[in-house]
Amino acid sequence: MTSILLFLSFFADVRGVVTDPAGQLVENAKVTCGTASATTDASGKFVLTGAQDCTGSVIKEGFAKASVLLKASDAKGPAENRVALTVATLTERVVVSATGTPVALEEAGISGDVFTEKDLEVRQYAPVSDLLRDVAGLNVTQAGSNGGVISVFPRGGNSNTTLVMLDGIPLTDPGGAMNFANLSGAGLSRVESVRGPEGSLYGAEASSGVVQLFSKQGDAEARMPHGSLSYERGSFSTDHWIAGLGGGALGNRLDYYATVDQNRSTGPFPNNVYRIITGTANVGYRISNSTSVRATTRNYDAISGTPGLTFYKAFNLDGLGHDRDHALNVKVEDVRSAHFSQRAYYTYHQLRSINTDPKTESYVVAALTTSALPLRAGTPAVVYLNQLVPVGTAGAVQRTITVFGGGFQSFTDRSSFGYQGTVTHKYGSFLFGYENERQGGEFLPVTVKRRNNGFSAFEQLKIGKRIFMSGGTRVEHSNIYGSRLAPRGSITFLLPTNTYLRMSLARGIQEPSMLQTNSPNPGFPGNATLKPEKTDTFEAGLTRTWMGGRLRSEFAYFRNLFTDLIQFKTIDPVTFVGSWFNVDKAYSRGYEASGSFRIVDGVQLKGSYTHLYTRWITGSELGQQLSRRPPNQGAISLQVAPEKAKWNFLIGARFVGERRDTFNTFGINRSAGYQYVFLDGAYQIHKNVALFARVNNLSNESYQEVTGYAQWGRNASGGLRMSW
C-alpha cells in the first residue's frame, strides 16, 4: 500500500478547489506548483497534470497570495486540496461588510472606504475614530477630550445608527450606543466603513451604516513566532505601548495572534486623566481541508476623568467614568461542496459603565457675544470664571452652571447564535441566514430584557460583464417592538471608460437603546414610550478610474428620510435635565466627492468633501438644522510610503464648517468652523527597528467639536517600534 501511495504521489495529478473567506468559489485564480500551473474554472476547481507534492502558490487579484502544501494523494487515495484565500491587506478595492462576502467596491452598489494594515501602520495605529474623520459622509464629534465620548453621525443620521463590529461581533450597545474613544487601532489588520442602511444583513442597528474591524490573524506556516513591540511618549504625560505576537503550530493547522495595548495621559485640563488597556486575541484551527474553527476576543478597561465644560472653564473636579468591555466570537466554517458553504457562530458582548460625581458644584461664567465684538452670531469671544463681566461691557451675558453630584452605573450585554449559508451559482451567489439574539441591561435598580429573531436573504447577480445587482431583506422580530422589514437593493452598470454608475434603495430600522427607554437617572430619565425609528434612503453614485487606474474618483448623491427620529432634548436649560423623544420626521440630503491619486508608486494623494443639508420636517424645531451635522466638511492627505524606502510620512488636514448645536447656556446654539492639521512619520533605522513620531493639531487651532468642550491644542509624541 505504501508503495502504491508513493507511486501516486509522483505520477498522479494535483487537484483541488479555491474558495474565498466566506466559502464562495473563486474563478480564474492562478495555481502554480513547481513548473506546472493551472487556472480555476467557474466551480473554483483546478487540475495540475503530472505534478508532484509541493508547496504551491495561488494568486487572484483582490486576495492575498497563498502559499499552501499541495498533495497528489493521501491515505485514502488521490487528494482533494482545498485552498481558502484571504482578502489582500494592501488593496482598497475589496469590501466584505457590504454584502457579507468579498466583493469589489465598484460592484457592491454602496459607498464604502477601506483602511488596510499599511494605512494603520503609517498612521502609527491611531484610534479608529481618527481614521473615520477622513471618510466622506461621516461627521465625528467628541464631547470633551482625552476619553470624552466620541460619536459618529453618518449622512445626517443619529449618532447611534452606525453598527460597529469586530470580526462579526456587534460592539455597540443594544440600540446602537457607542463611544468610539475606546476603539484602539492596535491589533487590527483592516477597517471597513459602509454608508447607508445595511439592515438587510445586520438587523435593527445598522440603519445608517456599518463600521467593521478585522483583527490580525497569525500565519499558520510560521513555526517561529513573530511580533512587534512599541513605546510612545508625548505631550500631557502621554504613554502608549503596544505588544503583539503571532504564529502557527500543529502542522500548519493552528494560527494565532495576540495584541496588548495601553494608552494613558493626563490631558490639558484639570481632572482630564485617561487610561485604557486593550487586549485582542485571534486563534484559528483547521480541522480538515473543508472545516475550520476560529475564536476572537477583545477586551478593554478604560478610566477617564470628566472635566465638564472645559471651554467655559466650568471644571468638574471630581467626576470619573469607568468602562469595562468584553467581546467574544466563536465560529465554525465549512465548505460542503463546490457550490455550498456554511458557517455557524456564537457572539457575546458586554459593557459595564460606572460614573461617579460625589459633589454638586456651581460655577458663575460669563461671555461677550457679538454685540461686543464683530464675530459670527452666537460665538463667544471672552470667557470669565467665577467673576462678573466688567460693568457696562456691551454684549455681556452671565450664567450660573450647576453640575449635580451623584453616580450612575449600567450593565448591558447581548449574546447571539446564528447560521449563514452561501450557495454559489453561474451568475453569482445567494446568502441566507438566521440569528437569535438575547439582549439584557441593568440600570440600577432597573433590569431590562428583550429578544430579537432575524431571518435574512441576500442575492448577488452578475448579468453579462456590465450589470451587477445585489439585494435582499431581513425580517426582524422583537418581543418588544414586533416585526419589521429591512430591505435593500442596488444595481450597478459598468459604462465605457471604466465608469460605474450605481443606484440603490434601502430601509433601516433602529430600535431605541435600553438606556433611552429605561434610564433611572433623574438627570436624563428614560422614555418607555419610544418607538423604533426608520430611515428610508435613496443613493446614486458614479465611480471612475483614470490614467490606467492611478486616479480614482467617486461622486455620490443621497437622500434620507428619518421617521420617528429619536432625539435627546433638554427640558431645563439651567440644570440640563432632558430625555429622549420621537420627534417625528426629519430629512437629510447631500453629496459626497472623494478621490485618490497615486502620483508615483508609494506616493498617494487622497481627498474627500461632503455637503449636507438637514432639516426638521415637523415638531417644535420645524425648519431647523439637525444638531452637530455640519453642512460642509472635507479632508485631504498626502501619504508617502515607498515600498523599499526606510521612511514614510503622512500629512493631512480636515475642514469642518459651522454647525448648529444644542448647548445654549449663553443663547449660543452654533459651533464655529475649524481646521485641523496632523503629521505622522517613521524612519527604519534597522530592519527590525523604526523610530516614529506624530504631531496633532499642528496649527494649534482653538476649536470645539461640541459646543462648550474645548479640544487639545498642538501636541506631539514619538517612540520606537521593534519587530521580528
Backbone hydrogen bonds, N-H to C=O, Kabsch-Sander energy under -0.5 kcal/mol:
donor,donor_aa,acceptor,acceptor_aa,energy
5,L,1,M,-2.4
6,L,2,T,-2.4
7,F,3,S,-2.3
8,L,4,I,-2.6
9,S,5,L,-2.3
10,F,6,L,-0.8
10,F,7,F,-0.8
11,F,7,F,-1.6
12,A,8,L,-3.0
14,V,48,L,-2.3
15,R,13,D,-0.6
15,R,79,A,-0.5
16,G,46,F,-1.9
17,V,81,N,-2.3
18,V,44,G,-2.4
19,T,83,V,-3.0
20,D,24,Q,-2.5
23,G,20,D,-2.2
26,V,18,V,-2.3
27,E,25,L,-0.6
28,N,40,T,-1.9
30,K,59,I,-2.8
31,V,29,A,-0.5
31,V,38,A,-3.3
32,T,57,S,-2.7
33,C,36,A,-3.1
36,A,33,C,-1.9
38,A,31,V,-2.4
40,T,29,A,-2.2
41,D,45,K,-2.0
44,G,41,D,-2.2
46,F,16,G,-2.2
48,L,14,V,-3.5
49,T,47,V,-0.8
51,A,48,L,-1.5
53,D,9,S,-0.7
54,C,70,L,-2.2
56,G,54,C,-0.9
56,G,68,V,-2.4
57,S,32,T,-2.2
58,V,66,A,-2.3
59,I,30,K,-2.5
63,F,60,K,-2.3
64,A,86,T,-2.7
66,A,58,V,-2.3
68,V,56,G,-2.2
68,V,66,A,-0.6
70,L,54,C,-3.3
70,L,68,V,-0.7
74,D,77,G,-3.4
77,G,74,D,-1.7
79,A,72,A,-1.6
81,N,15,R,-2.1
81,N,79,A,-0.7
83,V,17,V,-2.6
84,A,82,R,-0.5
85,L,19,T,-3.1
85,L,83,V,-0.6
88,A,62,G,-1.6
91,T,88,A,-0.7
95,V,103,V,-2.8
99,T,96,V,-0.6
100,G,96,V,-1.7
103,V,95,V,-1.7
105,L,93,R,-3.4
107,E,104,A,-1.1
108,A,104,A,-0.9
108,A,105,L,-0.9
110,I,105,L,-0.5
111,S,195,R,-0.8
112,G,110,I,-0.5
113,D,193,S,-2.4
115,F,191,V,-3.1
116,T,114,V,-0.5
117,E,89,T,-0.6
118,K,89,T,-0.5
120,L,116,T,-2.2
121,E,117,E,-2.3
122,V,118,K,-2.5
123,R,119,D,-1.8
124,Q,121,E,-1.7
125,Y,120,L,-3.3
128,V,183,L,-2.1
130,D,127,P,-1.1
131,L,127,P,-1.0
132,L,128,V,-1.9
133,R,129,S,-1.2
134,D,131,L,-1.4
135,V,132,L,-1.6
138,L,135,V,-1.5
139,N,153,F,-2.1
140,V,138,L,-0.5
141,T,151,S,-2.3
143,A,149,V,-2.6
144,G,142,Q,-1.2
149,V,143,A,-0.6
151,S,141,T,-2.9
152,V,159,S,-0.6
153,F,139,N,-2.9
155,R,137,G,-3.2
155,R,153,F,-0.7
157,G,154,P,-2.5
161,T,158,N,-1.3
163,L,161,T,-0.6
163,L,209,G,-2.2
165,M,211,V,-2.4
166,L,169,I,-2.0
167,D,213,L,-2.8
169,I,166,L,-2.5
171,L,164,V,-3.4
172,T,164,V,-0.9
173,D,177,A,-2.8
176,G,173,D,-3.2
180,F,150,I,-2.2
180,F,178,M,-0.8
182,N,179,N,-1.5
183,L,180,F,-1.7
184,S,182,N,-0.9
185,G,125,Y,-0.7
188,L,185,G,-1.2
189,S,214,F,-3.2
190,R,214,F,-1.2
191,V,115,F,-2.3
192,E,212,Q,-2.6
193,S,113,D,-2.7
194,V,210,V,-3.1
195,R,111,S,-2.7
196,G,208,S,-2.5
198,E,206,A,-2.9
201,L,198,E,-1.5
202,Y,198,E,-2.4
203,G,199,G,-1.7
205,E,203,G,-1.2
206,A,203,G,-1.3
208,S,161,T,-2.3
209,G,161,T,-0.9
210,V,194,V,-2.5
211,V,163,L,-2.9
212,Q,192,E,-2.4
213,L,165,M,-3.3
214,F,190,R,-2.5
216,K,187,G,-2.1
220,A,218,G,-0.7
222,A,219,D,-1.9
223,R,221,E,-1.2
226,H,246,G,-3.1
228,S,244,G,-2.0
229,L,722,M,-2.8
230,S,242,I,-2.6
231,Y,720,L,-2.1
232,E,240,H,-2.5
233,R,718,G,-2.8
234,G,238,T,-1.9
235,S,716,A,-2.6
238,T,234,G,-1.1
238,T,235,S,-0.8
239,D,264,R,-2.8
240,H,232,E,-2.4
241,W,262,Q,-2.3
242,I,230,S,-1.8
243,A,260,V,-2.7
244,G,228,S,-2.8
245,L,258,A,-2.4
246,G,226,H,-3.2
247,G,256,Y,-2.2
248,G,222,A,-2.4
249,A,254,L,-1.9
253,R,249,A,-0.9
253,R,250,L,-0.8
254,L,249,A,-2.3
255,D,284,G,-2.4
256,Y,247,G,-2.2
257,Y,282,N,-1.6
258,A,245,L,-2.6
259,T,280,T,-2.9
260,V,243,A,-2.7
261,D,278,T,-2.9
262,Q,241,W,-2.6
263,N,276,I,-2.5
264,R,239,D,-2.4
265,S,274,Y,-2.3
266,T,236,F,-2.6
267,G,236,F,-0.9
272,N,269,F,-1.0
274,Y,265,S,-2.6
275,R,303,I,-2.4
276,I,263,N,-2.7
277,I,301,D,-2.1
278,T,261,D,-3.4
279,G,299,N,-3.0
280,T,259,T,-2.7
281,A,297,T,-2.5
282,N,257,Y,-2.6
283,V,295,A,-2.7
284,G,255,D,-2.7
285,Y,293,V,-3.0
286,R,253,R,-2.7
287,I,285,Y,-0.9
287,I,291,T,-1.0
288,S,291,T,-2.2
292,S,333,E,-2.4
293,V,285,Y,-2.6
294,R,331,K,-2.5
295,A,283,V,-2.9
296,T,329,N,-2.6
297,T,281,A,-2.4
298,R,327,A,-1.8
299,N,279,G,-2.7
300,Y,325,D,-1.9
301,D,277,I,-2.0
302,A,323,D,-3.1
303,I,275,R,-2.7
304,S,321,G,-2.6
305,G,273,V,-2.8
306,T,319,G,-1.7
309,L,314,A,-0.7
310,T,308,G,-2.0
311,F,708,G,-1.9
312,Y,309,L,-0.7
312,Y,708,G,-0.6
313,K,310,T,-1.1
314,A,309,L,-1.9
315,F,313,K,-1.3
316,N,307,P,-2.7
317,L,315,F,-0.8
320,L,356,T,-2.5
321,G,304,S,-3.1
322,H,354,I,-2.3
323,D,302,A,-2.7
324,R,352,R,-2.4
325,D,300,Y,-2.7
326,H,350,Q,-2.3
327,A,298,R,-1.8
328,L,348,Y,-2.7
329,N,296,T,-2.5
330,V,346,Y,-2.5
331,K,294,R,-2.6
332,V,344,A,-2.8
333,E,292,S,-2.6
334,D,342,Q,-3.0
335,V,290,S,-2.6
336,R,334,D,-0.8
336,R,340,F,-1.2
337,S,340,F,-2.0
340,F,337,S,-0.7
341,S,422,T,-2.1
342,Q,334,D,-2.8
343,R,420,Q,-2.2
344,A,332,V,-2.1
345,Y,418,G,-2.2
346,Y,330,V,-2.5
347,T,416,S,-2.1
348,Y,328,L,-2.6
349,H,414,R,-2.4
350,Q,326,H,-2.4
351,L,412,T,-2.8
352,R,324,R,-2.7
353,S,351,L,-0.5
353,S,410,S,-2.6
354,I,322,H,-2.4
355,N,408,F,-3.6
356,T,320,L,-2.7
357,D,406,G,-2.3
361,E,359,K,-0.6
361,E,403,V,-2.5
363,Y,401,I,-2.9
365,V,363,Y,-0.7
365,V,399,R,-2.7
366,A,384,Y,-1.4
367,A,397,V,-2.5
368,L,382,V,-1.1
369,T,367,A,-0.5
369,T,395,G,-1.9
372,A,369,T,-2.3
373,L,369,T,-1.1
375,L,373,L,-2.4
379,T,376,R,-1.9
381,A,368,L,-2.5
384,Y,366,A,-1.6
386,N,364,V,-3.3
393,T,390,P,-1.9
396,A,393,T,-1.2
397,V,367,A,-2.4
399,R,365,V,-3.0
401,I,363,Y,-3.2
401,I,399,R,-0.5
402,T,400,T,-0.5
402,T,574,V,-0.7
403,V,361,E,-3.8
403,V,401,I,-0.5
404,F,402,T,-0.7
406,G,357,D,-3.9
408,F,355,N,-3.0
410,S,353,S,-2.7
411,F,442,E,-2.1
412,T,351,L,-2.4
413,D,440,G,-2.3
414,R,349,H,-2.4
415,S,438,R,-2.0
416,S,347,T,-2.2
417,F,436,N,-2.1
418,G,345,Y,-2.2
419,Y,434,Y,-2.4
420,Q,343,R,-2.6
421,G,432,F,-2.9
422,T,341,S,-2.8
423,V,430,F,-3.0
424,T,339,H,-2.0
424,T,422,T,-0.5
425,H,428,G,-2.7
428,G,425,H,-1.1
429,S,460,Q,-1.8
430,F,423,V,-2.8
431,L,458,F,-3.7
432,F,421,G,-2.3
433,G,456,S,-2.2
434,Y,419,Y,-2.0
435,E,454,G,-2.3
436,N,417,F,-2.7
437,E,435,E,-0.5
437,E,452,N,-2.9
438,R,415,S,-3.0
439,Q,450,R,-3.0
440,G,413,D,-2.8
441,G,448,V,-2.5
442,E,411,F,-3.1
443,F,446,V,-3.2
446,V,443,F,-3.1
448,V,441,G,-3.4
450,R,439,Q,-2.2
452,N,437,E,-2.5
453,N,477,H,-2.3
454,G,435,E,-2.8
455,F,475,V,-2.0
456,S,433,G,-2.3
457,A,473,T,-2.1
458,F,431,L,-3.2
459,E,471,G,-3.1
460,Q,429,S,-2.9
461,L,469,M,-3.4
462,K,427,Y,-2.6
463,I,467,I,-2.5
464,G,462,K,-0.8
466,R,463,I,-0.8
467,I,463,I,-1.2
468,F,492,T,-2.7
469,M,461,L,-2.7
470,S,490,S,-2.0
471,G,459,E,-2.0
472,G,488,R,-2.7
473,T,457,A,-2.0
474,R,486,A,-0.8
475,V,455,F,-2.7
476,E,474,R,-0.7
476,E,484,R,-2.8
477,H,453,N,-3.0
477,H,475,V,-0.5
478,S,476,E,-0.5
478,S,482,G,-2.7
479,N,451,R,-2.1
482,G,478,S,-2.0
484,R,476,E,-2.4
486,A,474,R,-2.2
488,R,472,G,-2.5
489,G,505,L,-2.5
490,S,470,S,-2.9
491,I,503,M,-2.2
492,T,468,F,-2.9
493,F,501,L,-3.1
494,L,466,R,-2.8
495,L,493,F,-0.9
495,L,499,T,-3.6
499,T,495,L,-1.1
500,Y,543,T,-3.5
501,L,493,F,-2.5
502,R,541,G,-2.6
503,M,491,I,-1.9
504,S,539,E,-2.4
505,L,489,G,-2.3
506,A,537,T,-1.9
507,R,487,P,-2.3
508,G,535,T,-3.0
510,Q,533,E,-2.8
511,E,204,A,-1.4
511,E,509,I,-0.5
514,M,174,P,-1.0
517,T,513,S,-1.5
518,N,514,M,-1.6
519,S,515,L,-1.8
524,F,521,N,-0.9
526,G,519,S,-2.8
527,N,516,Q,-2.9
528,A,526,G,-0.5
530,L,527,N,-1.4
533,E,510,Q,-2.4
534,K,563,T,-2.4
535,T,508,G,-2.6
536,D,561,L,-2.1
537,T,506,A,-2.9
537,T,535,T,-0.5
538,F,559,R,-2.1
539,E,504,S,-2.2
540,A,557,Y,-2.4
541,G,502,R,-2.4
542,L,555,F,-3.0
543,T,500,Y,-2.6
544,R,553,S,-2.4
545,T,498,N,-1.5
546,W,551,L,-3.2
549,G,546,W,-1.1
550,R,546,W,-0.6
550,R,547,M,-1.2
551,L,546,W,-1.8
552,R,596,S,-2.7
553,S,544,R,-2.7
554,E,594,S,-2.7
555,F,542,L,-2.3
556,A,592,E,-2.4
557,Y,540,A,-3.2
558,F,590,G,-2.4
559,R,538,F,-2.0
560,N,588,S,-3.4
561,L,536,D,-2.3
562,F,560,N,-0.5
562,F,586,A,-3.1
563,T,534,K,-2.5
563,T,561,L,-0.6
564,D,584,D,-1.3
565,L,584,D,-1.9
567,Q,565,L,-0.5
567,Q,581,F,-2.4
569,K,579,S,-3.0
571,I,577,V,-3.2
572,D,577,V,-1.9
576,F,572,D,-2.2
578,G,523,G,-1.7
579,S,569,K,-1.7
581,F,567,Q,-2.2
583,V,565,L,-3.0
583,V,581,F,-0.9
585,K,583,V,-0.6
586,A,562,F,-2.0
587,Y,615,R,-2.3
588,S,560,N,-2.1
589,R,613,Y,-2.3
590,G,558,F,-2.0
591,Y,611,H,-1.7
592,E,556,A,-2.6
593,A,609,Y,-2.6
594,S,554,E,-2.5
595,G,607,G,-2.2
596,S,552,R,-2.3
597,F,605,L,-2.8
598,R,550,R,-3.0
599,I,597,F,-1.2
599,I,603,V,-1.3
600,V,603,V,-0.9
603,V,600,V,-2.4
604,Q,639,Q,-3.0
605,L,597,F,-2.7
606,K,637,S,-2.7
607,G,595,G,-2.2
608,S,635,A,-2.5
609,Y,593,A,-2.5
610,T,633,Q,-2.9
611,H,591,Y,-2.5
612,L,610,T,-0.5
612,L,631,P,-2.5
613,Y,589,R,-3.0
615,R,587,Y,-2.1
616,W,624,Q,-1.8
617,I,585,K,-1.9
618,T,585,K,-1.3
622,L,619,G,-1.4
623,G,616,W,-2.4
624,Q,621,E,-2.7
628,R,660,R,-3.7
629,R,626,L,-1.0
633,Q,610,T,-1.6
634,G,655,F,-2.4
635,A,608,S,-2.3
636,I,653,A,-2.3
637,S,606,K,-2.5
638,L,651,I,-2.8
639,Q,604,Q,-3.1
640,V,638,L,-0.5
640,V,649,F,-2.9
641,A,602,G,-3.9
641,A,639,Q,-0.6
645,A,642,P,-0.6
648,N,682,A,-2.1
649,F,640,V,-2.2
650,L,680,D,-3.2
651,I,638,L,-2.0
652,G,678,F,-2.3
653,A,636,I,-2.7
654,R,676,Y,-2.7
655,F,634,G,-2.8
656,V,674,Y,-2.4
657,G,632,N,-2.8
659,R,671,S,-1.9
661,D,669,N,-2.8
667,G,664,N,-1.5
669,N,667,G,-0.7
671,S,659,R,-3.0
674,Y,656,V,-2.4
676,Y,654,R,-2.2
678,F,652,G,-2.5
679,L,695,V,-2.2
680,D,650,L,-3.0
681,G,693,A,-2.4
682,A,648,N,-2.7
683,Y,691,L,-3.0
684,Q,646,K,-4.5
685,I,683,Y,-0.9
685,I,689,V,-0.9
686,H,689,V,-2.0
689,V,686,H,-1.2
690,A,721,R,-2.7
691,L,683,Y,-3.0
692,F,719,G,-2.2
693,A,681,G,-2.5
694,R,717,S,-2.6
695,V,679,L,-2.7
696,N,715,N,-2.9
698,L,677,V,-3.0
700,N,697,N,-2.4
703,Y,701,E,-0.7
705,E,709,Y,-0.6
706,V,709,Y,-0.5
709,Y,706,V,-2.3
710,A,708,G,-0.6
711,Q,703,Y,-1.7
715,N,696,N,-1.9
717,S,694,R,-2.3
718,G,233,R,-2.3
719,G,692,F,-2.8
720,L,231,Y,-2.0
721,R,690,A,-3.1
722,M,229,L,-3.3
723,S,688,N,-2.5
724,W,227,G,-2.4
